[in-house]
Amino acid sequence: MTQESDWPYISRQLRDEWESTPLSHARPWEEIEDDVRFGWEQAMSPEFEGAQWEDVEDLIQSRWEDSFPHRDFEDWRMVGEAVRLGFNRARGRVA
């Protein structure tokens, strides 16, 4: 599994992945990088070892809302895709 120190390298790869999706037209990387990193960091936690996104999305959404309360106006459907991208990459799966 990747380590926290791998973020700069992983970040470049994730940016390329994000920018190849239709979602990037609505939300550029600069707006969602923190969300992707949040998902990646959550997946790196021993608590989520072996977890599938579908099983932990609600918990991670709640944690995201607690971590970024100033963003409560954002639509989780869009943010969730960015968080999921980071989570799945850290879990070793392609989103």
Contacts in CASP RR format, 6 or more apart in sequence:
PFRMAT RR
TARGET T0000
AUTHOR 0000-0000-0000
METHOD contacts of the structure
MODEL  1
MTQESDWPYISRQLRDEWESTPLSHARPWEEIEDDVRFGWEQAMSPEFEG
AQWEDVEDLIQSRWEDSFPHRDFEDWRMVGEAVRLGFNRARGRVA
1 44 0 8 1.000
1 90 0 8 1.000
1 92 0 8 1.000
2 10 0 8 1.000
2 44 0 8 1.000
2 90 0 8 1.000
3 44 0 8 1.000
4 41 0 8 1.000
4 44 0 8 1.000
7 37 0 8 1.000
7 40 0 8 1.000
10 40 0 8 1.000
10 89 0 8 1.000
10 90 0 8 1.000
11 33 0 8 1.000
11 36 0 8 1.000
11 37 0 8 1.000
13 89 0 8 1.000
14 36 0 8 1.000
14 40 0 8 1.000
14 85 0 8 1.000
14 86 0 8 1.000
14 89 0 8 1.000
15 29 0 8 1.000
15 33 0 8 1.000
17 85 0 8 1.000
17 89 0 8 1.000
17 95 0 8 1.000
18 24 0 8 1.000
18 29 0 8 1.000
18 32 0 8 1.000
18 36 0 8 1.000
18 82 0 8 1.000
18 85 0 8 1.000
19 29 0 8 1.000
23 78 0 8 1.000
23 81 0 8 1.000
23 82 0 8 1.000
26 78 0 8 1.000
27 78 0 8 1.000
27 82 0 8 1.000
32 79 0 8 1.000
32 82 0 8 1.000
34 68 0 8 1.000
35 64 0 8 1.000
35 79 0 8 1.000
35 80 0 8 1.000
35 82 0 8 1.000
35 83 0 8 1.000
36 82 0 8 1.000
36 83 0 8 1.000
36 85 0 8 1.000
36 86 0 8 1.000
37 86 0 8 1.000
38 64 0 8 1.000
38 67 0 8 1.000
38 68 0 8 1.000
38 83 0 8 1.000
39 60 0 8 1.000
39 64 0 8 1.000
39 83 0 8 1.000
39 84 0 8 1.000
39 85 0 8 1.000
39 86 0 8 1.000
39 87 0 8 1.000
39 90 0 8 1.000
40 86 0 8 1.000
40 87 0 8 1.000
40 89 0 8 1.000
40 90 0 8 1.000
41 90 0 8 1.000
42 48 0 8 1.000
42 56 0 8 1.000
42 60 0 8 1.000
42 63 0 8 1.000
42 83 0 8 1.000
42 87 0 8 1.000
42 90 0 8 1.000
43 51 0 8 1.000
43 86 0 8 1.000
43 87 0 8 1.000
43 88 0 8 1.000
43 89 0 8 1.000
43 90 0 8 1.000
43 91 0 8 1.000
44 90 0 8 1.000
48 56 0 8 1.000
48 87 0 8 1.000
48 91 0 8 1.000
50 91 0 8 1.000
51 91 0 8 1.000
52 91 0 8 1.000
53 84 0 8 1.000
53 87 0 8 1.000
53 88 0 8 1.000
53 91 0 8 1.000
56 87 0 8 1.000
57 80 0 8 1.000
57 84 0 8 1.000
60 83 0 8 1.000
60 87 0 8 1.000
61 76 0 8 1.000
61 80 0 8 1.000
61 83 0 8 1.000
64 76 0 8 1.000
64 79 0 8 1.000
64 80 0 8 1.000
64 83 0 8 1.000
65 71 0 8 1.000
65 72 0 8 1.000
71 79 0 8 1.000
84 95 0 8 1.000
85 95 0 8 1.000
86 95 0 8 1.000
88 94 0 8 1.000
88 95 0 8 1.000
89 95 0 8 1.000
END
